[in-house]
Amino acid sequence: MHDFSSILNALISFATGYFVFRLKSDKNSHNFLKDDLNRADKELYQKSKEIERLNNKIRRLNDEIDKLKRGEQ
């Protein structure tokens, strides 16, 4: 009976340790995913600003083309 109790206690200790390890690793995974998401969000914001800048440049160039066309007619 003593051996069974020792084995059972060892299994419970192992299971508890494994469970705590999994909780910590899941939290770390969550933090890594959150960091990746924040990084991607910043990159997306920068790209959207770049696209906005390029669209403004295209709009100015189109306006310039329209002015030149009107001047030729």
Stockholm file with secondary structure:
# STOCKHOLM 1.0

chainA/1-73         MHDFSSILNALISFATGYFVFRLKSDKNSHNFLKDDLNRADKELYQKSKEIERLNNKIRRLNDEIDKLKRGEQ
#=GR chainA/1-73 SS CHHHHHHHHHHHHHHHHHHHHHHHHHHHHHHHHHHHHHHHHHHHHHHHHHHHHHHHHHHHHHHHHHHHHHHHC
#=GC SS_cons        CHHHHHHHHHHHHHHHHHHHHHHHHHHHHHHHHHHHHHHHHHHHHHHHHHHHHHHHHHHHHHHHHHHHHHHHC
//
